[in-house]
Amino acid sequence: MQFNVGFIKSENQFLLKSFNNIENDNGKILDLAEIKNADIQALFYEEDLIESEDLKSALLEDSKFFPIRSSKEANIDFNNFEKLDFNSAKSIFSRVHDNWLLQNNVTLVEELFKVINHLNGLWPNDRTTFFEELWFILKSNLGAKSIRIIFNDILMGKKEHEKNKLIQVKVEGDRIPNPSEGGELEAKIMKNYEKDFNSTFEIIEYNSEKGQVVITATIKKSPVVIMAEVYELNRMQKAIIGSLFNGLSENIK
């Protein structure tokens, strides 16, 4: 799977490179402010360039979305980064991404009951916010490049005799979850997996080479499909996410 890595070149610019095992990418120089909108899975910096408190604060905020590490920690400098081939880049990326992912997993374990109670409080009256927050939890604890959640909702009739309608809603995005009404595709996906909604959490499909995973779940008997691109899927991740969904169905207090 492709992964995109950035390296801060100066106080105002960074180099963004895409790595895959098919072709080499020379990368492109972008304004540092564009990090907020870039499709990026890891970022490196040289410590002597990070002196501004505003920049430090911005990087700390972005570290929720992807690993940000000093070049010393990765044992690489800007010149080496420019010349990285896929295999070398993959080794470095995997190391920092795995560490970041482990930190996220441990944090969720430590705060699991708190997170479950918070989400359960949102479920009855604020379903959209519930799934937006669940999207972010899943994305950071699966370390996903992309993730889509599909669930059923009720579209209330607007006219006096208009009936309520069952619809599908999807929540997806690169960094921030964006909910929108699903269409024919989302309806077909829910129909395709309807026989699999027999447990609170189950991994239905996982292609380790492509990094594609499909998860079915039920929350308070309501079916959910999760489709993601991941760089790994290990036993710890499965156990933690499984415990999260079990808690969401059992109303832990």
C-alpha positions in Angstrom: 0.0 0.0 0.0 1.1 3.5 -0.7 2.2 5.7 2.2 3.0 9.4 2.2 5.8 10.9 4.4 6.8 14.5 4.9 10.0 16.1 6.1 10.2 19.7 7.3 12.7 21.4 5.1 12.6 24.9 6.7 10.5 27.0 9.0 8.1 27.5 6.0 8.3 24.4 3.8 8.2 20.7 3.9 8.9 17.9 1.3 6.1 15.4 0.8 7.0 12.1 -0.8 4.8 9.2 -1.8 6.2 5.7 -1.6 5.0 2.5 -3.3 6.7 -0.5 -4.8 5.8 0.4 -8.3 7.5 3.7 -9.1 9.8 6.3 -7.5 8.5 9.7 -6.5 10.7 12.7 -6.3 8.2 14.5 -4.0 7.0 18.0 -3.9 7.8 21.0 -1.8 4.8 22.5 0.0 4.1 25.4 2.3 4.2 24.2 5.9 0.6 25.4 6.4 -0.5 22.8 3.9 0.2 20.0 6.4 -3.3 20.6 7.7 -4.8 19.4 4.4 -2.1 17.0 3.1 -2.6 13.3 2.7 0.2 12.3 5.0 0.9 9.3 7.2 4.1 10.4 9.0 6.2 13.6 9.4 9.9 14.1 10.3 11.6 17.3 11.4 15.1 18.5 12.4 15.0 19.8 16.0 17.0 22.9 15.3 14.3 24.1 12.9 11.5 23.7 15.4 12.0 26.8 17.6 8.7 28.6 17.2 6.2 27.9 20.0 3.3 28.3 17.5 4.9 25.6 15.3 5.5 23.3 18.2 1.9 23.7 19.2 0.7 23.0 15.7 2.8 19.9 15.4 1.5 18.7 18.8 -2.0 19.0 17.5 -1.2 17.2 14.3 0.4 14.3 16.2 -3.1 13.1 17.0 -3.5 12.3 13.3 -0.2 10.8 12.3 3.3 10.2 13.9 5.6 13.2 14.1 9.2 12.4 15.0 12.6 14.1 15.0 15.0 13.0 12.3 17.5 11.9 15.0 14.9 9.5 16.3 14.6 8.0 12.9 18.3 8.2 12.2 17.7 10.1 8.9 18.5 13.7 7.6 16.8 15.7 4.8 19.4 14.6 2.2 18.9 11.0 3.0 15.2 11.4 3.0 15.2 12.9 -0.6 17.0 9.7 -1.8 15.0 7.1 0.0 13.8 4.1 -2.0 10.6 2.2 -1.2 12.1 -0.5 1.0 14.2 1.9 3.1 11.3 4.2 3.5 9.0 1.4 4.4 11.3 0.2 7.2 11.5 3.7 8.7 7.8 4.3 8.3 6.8 1.0 9.8 9.0 1.6 12.9 7.5 5.1 13.7 4.0 4.1 12.7 4.0 1.0 14.9 5.2 3.0 17.9 2.6 5.7 17.4 -0.1 3.0 17.0 1.0 1.2 20.1 0.7 4.5 22.1 -2.8 5.0 20.8 -3.8 1.4 21.7 -2.4 1.8 25.2 -4.2 5.1 25.8 -7.5 3.6 24.7 -7.0 0.6 27.1 -6.3 3.0 29.9 -9.4 5.1 29.1 -11.7 2.4 27.8 -14.5 2.6 30.3 -14.5 6.4 30.2 -14.7 6.3 26.3 -17.5 3.8 26.4 -19.6 5.7 28.9 -19.0 8.9 26.9 -20.1 7.3 23.6 -23.1 5.6 25.2 -24.2 9.0 26.5 -24.2 10.3 22.9 -26.0 7.4 21.4 -29.7 8.2 22.2 -29.9 11.8 21.1 -26.8 12.6 19.1 -26.2 9.7 16.7 -24.1 11.7 14.2 -21.6 12.9 16.9 -21.5 9.4 18.2 -20.3 8.0 14.9 -17.9 11.0 14.2 -16.1 10.3 17.5 -16.2 6.5 16.9 -14.7 7.2 13.4 -11.7 9.0 14.9 -11.2 6.4 17.6 -11.1 3.6 15.0 -8.9 5.5 12.7 -6.3 6.3 15.3 -6.4 2.8 16.9 -6.3 0.9 13.6 -3.7 3.4 12.2 -5.9 3.5 9.1 -5.0 5.5 6.0 -8.7 5.7 5.3 -11.8 4.5 7.0 -15.5 4.5 6.2 -18.4 3.7 8.6 -21.8 2.9 7.3 -24.8 2.6 9.6 -28.6 2.8 9.4 -30.6 5.8 10.5 -34.1 7.1 10.3 -35.0 10.0 8.0 -38.1 11.6 9.6 -41.0 12.4 7.3 -41.2 16.2 6.8 -44.9 16.3 5.7 -47.9 15.5 7.8 -48.6 12.1 6.3 -45.1 11.3 5.1 -43.7 8.1 6.6 -40.3 7.9 8.2 -37.7 6.2 6.0 -34.8 3.9 6.8 -31.6 5.3 5.2 -27.9 4.6 5.3 -25.4 7.2 6.5 -21.7 7.1 5.8 -18.9 8.8 7.8 -15.6 9.1 6.0 -12.7 11.5 5.5 -9.0 11.8 5.4 -8.5 13.5 8.7 -11.8 14.8 10.0 -14.9 12.6 9.8 -17.6 13.8 7.4 -21.1 12.4 7.7 -23.4 12.3 4.7 -26.5 10.4 3.5 -25.5 7.2 1.7 -26.8 6.2 -1.6 -27.4 3.0 -3.6 -23.8 1.7 -2.9 -24.2 2.0 0.8 -27.5 0.2 0.7 -26.0 -2.6 -1.3 -23.1 -2.9 1.2 -25.4 -3.2 4.2 -27.5 -5.8 2.3 -24.4 -7.7 1.3 -23.3 -8.1 4.9 -26.7 -8.5 6.6 -26.0 -12.2 7.3 -22.9 -11.2 9.3 -24.5 -9.0 11.9 -24.7 -11.8 14.4 -22.1 -10.5 16.9 -21.0 -7.2 18.4 -17.7 -7.2 16.4 -16.3 -9.4 13.7 -13.5 -9.1 11.1 -15.2 -10.4 7.9 -12.4 -9.7 5.4 -8.7 -8.9 5.7 -6.3 -8.7 2.8 -2.9 -8.1 4.4 -1.2 -7.4 1.1 -3.6 -4.6 0.1 -4.3 -3.6 3.7 -8.0 -3.8 3.2 -10.3 -4.8 6.1 -14.0 -5.1 6.5 -15.6 -5.2 9.9 -19.2 -5.8 10.8 -20.5 -4.8 14.2 -23.8 -4.2 16.1 -24.3 -1.4 18.5 -27.5 -1.7 20.6 -28.7 -4.2 17.9 -28.1 -1.7 15.1 -25.8 -3.0 12.3 -22.6 -1.2 11.3 -20.1 -1.8 8.5 -16.5 -0.5 8.8 -14.2 -0.5 5.7 -10.6 0.6 6.1 -7.2 0.7 4.6 -4.7 -0.3 7.3 -0.9 -0.9 7.5 -1.3 -3.7 10.0 -3.9 -5.5 12.0 -2.6 -7.3 15.0 -4.0 -9.2 18.0 -3.9 -6.2 20.3 -5.9 -4.0 17.9 -8.5 -6.7 17.5 -8.9 -7.2 21.2 -9.1 -3.5 22.1 -11.6 -2.6 19.3 -13.6 -5.8 20.1 -13.8 -4.7 23.8 -14.9 -1.3 22.7 -17.8 -2.6 20.8 -18.7 -5.1 23.5 -18.9 -2.2 25.9 -21.0 -0.1 23.6 -23.6 -2.9 23.5 -23.5 -3.7 27.2 -23.9 -0.1 28.6 -21.0 -0.3 31.0 -21.3 2.1 33.9 
